[in-house]
């Protein structure tokens, strides 16, 4: 007699029996992220905007904050700095209300990029310095170095070569502290070249 018992690994859900419902608002948000990752900001903006409206309708503050943040990224990508600032600000207000420190830290970086784009260099520099304090307090040298590099670029945009060179020297000293001699030397050289070209 032939064994007619079905193996466990071959059992599947009957078609049309899948109870998982897809949230159309989340679907719009996910599509927006895909388009943004594929460097298609115009398409991404449409889906993030739809998601934002959906989250507002549902009264989902977390969703509103995320969609606003993503719309900020889209506007930043498109160099629409005022719109980026407004979207990031909306996200900031919700994250601040929720006391979401990690999101606030992430948003602070975005504000620096927006202020740089708006050529509001003093605000960008102040934002970098605030972040540097936080990274230092969190013993986070990797992000500290990345912020110092951005700070050097902002100083160069501003025409402040001396402070740009100082930023590179600070990076060099951090790398020297970790015994990364070649990288430290590279940043020392960058500082010297900047000062020589001035």
Secondary structure, DSSP 8 states (H G I E B T S, - for coil): -------GGG----TT-------HHHHHHHHHHHHHHTT-HHHHHHHHHHHHHHHHHHT-HHHHHHHHHHHHHHHHHTT-HHHHHHHHHHHHHHHHHTT-HHHHHHHHHHHHHHHHHTT-HHHHHHHHHHHHHHHHHTT-HHHHHHHHHHHHHHHHHHT-HHHHHHHHHHHHHHHHHTT-HHHHHHHHHHHHHHHHH-
